[in-house]
Amino acid sequence: MGHSFKSQGQKQPTAMGSLLQSSAYGSAIPVIYGMTQSPPLAIWAANIRQGGNKGKLKQYKKGITQYVEDIDFLIGHNPVRGINQIMLNGSILPLSPQVQSFSYAGGGSVEVTDPNFYSVIGVTCVQSYSFPINDYGSQGPQTLSGTFEVPLWNVLENGPDPADNSATRNFPFCYNWQPSAYGVSGDGPTVNIEDNGQLSASTIKVYYYAIEPGVLVVSGNTEPPLGYVQCFFENKLGSGNEYSDAGLPAQQIIYEQFAGMASTQINLGTSGALPQILPEVAGKWSVYSTGDCDFVDMIEDIFKSGLAQGALGG
């Protein structure tokens, strides 16, 4: 007698009884360059139960049963700085892009004074230029002058050449900024300039995201997008308290090479299905004021990171 099996694509993706929007089974682990949208991959879920966020769900007050659960999502290969804006069920949960300029006189750091500061996007140093040109057909020699912004490299990101860190190659155009994550307080609005005093008397610009007051309100408090969906960032996948909260600490595995996001009470609504969450992820080698990376860094990372060995032989 023959046997009939459903393909993986025909099966309804579920995790501990909750319906997923898509299955993570067999999916490649994302490598995220610059800042871009990347769907989270649910790798673990447990402790589904009745609950809800009183600040967001009108149905909660009407007595309609809502569900929540503990969950862990894979975001991608490290380094990942964090999660910024989020698309939730097709609607954007926004942050406000801002910039502050500082007359840097040395001292090793600058501090953003915006009380709504959320995360650093990029840091630049304003430099001046002046040089003569005498192009063919011109009316004699001319001098071009002005200013341009040099992007600074975050020294906490090792690469893209694992044997020749870009912090060394880009010095003194370097800074140091640690994002917040579960169990990590981070540097907040303080950006440490790793120039050894060589950029003194320069203008430093910090491009950052700010929380928009009164936009994402939960129980009377303004939240960032990640907090609004009741999640938190894990700079090491699995390092949060979702496992202990579910009473299953023995199932916790921490993957330092990957980043994740997790929740102890993600909202499943009345159907028990996970919401469609599409976060804007700040990934590898973000150097420009837009959070983008340089194509040269992407190419170097691809060629120098090596091939993943799948098996012996062959």
Steps between C-alpha positions, in 0.01 A plus 500: 500500500629845417525777753385859459671786678424869510783721389630751753337780300158335535511475880352770717793657689438481874707534817370348823143539376526860375455568130800661328489728197781298342716204591868530595559134413783472249542878470845648452632712787506859371820699460386861529713776348433861593147581614211322335178315570547135587226261618563333838504120508317340793718223645328432833168572671326380814260588781206611286238646732220752532616859524526826315626854512238719665656811353461389138212257467150645515366147474662419834252729672209335319577160652630340179767241579851590386810281507870560565808278516876494552697492175850530356578630149820468300601828332830418328875461518685737730600777509149644528459836673132478570147548376358839411169560322251215460223414257216345701223336298577738212512821708824676591605552861724802441809663641619848411840537322702787650852645495706702749828680428779542755809721500736227610790627709634161600413323822393178338119527487195700395151465645168545322282733708168389353292348786323279243824344369460133406795371296800611294469465123841635398777738601698730267784750524486818289823560309597785269657480155673748270692419182576666166380375163585610148277301270547499125288778348450688826566870553817436696566332835226488764486391863230264622430513873233400749425232756406132497405246763722201572305204644642361823541128568362340818801321651271243666439343158786268409530464127425472218852353474533280812880526479520877445232688690358812336544694824875489440471589132258789560676656798462777617150506347356264760248503782369261763129455569334200669124462440261394773383140511356257754745506789712772333440864595703633205649847460170682449548850356877500565720438195867433576739639237796263456731751329775531762457876478572527129153632408508791745361828364273302264124492467353163596148415383292228665208367296249323720144382544276668757176376651201708391320616816138395523502280189537146637327514836446200726329547837575873487871461415666567165686190380754436222375267225667194654342569838163569339489143366612380845837369379863564588827474307750219569856575390553127558214284378323329790655717772171647628265391778234347276607145594501558877171691475343195334644274773727326247857618576637159398400575139705820484793500256701819444639546150764774517554502122138603437270783615134470586188661639273346758193554714348364818150605394473555128142571401329224301158667484186292510614246239826393663699612194819699514471853360682590180812670634758634254780685681754744360829340606831683539744234384862466391732787411254790528719804440297762312256753644211298358613181674618353170826312459761534226490259205875448536449373856227265381723356228795465736285324758370252242845414366692496827254347744563156354273214400288314753603134510196279490665159528829308489607390155344605176 
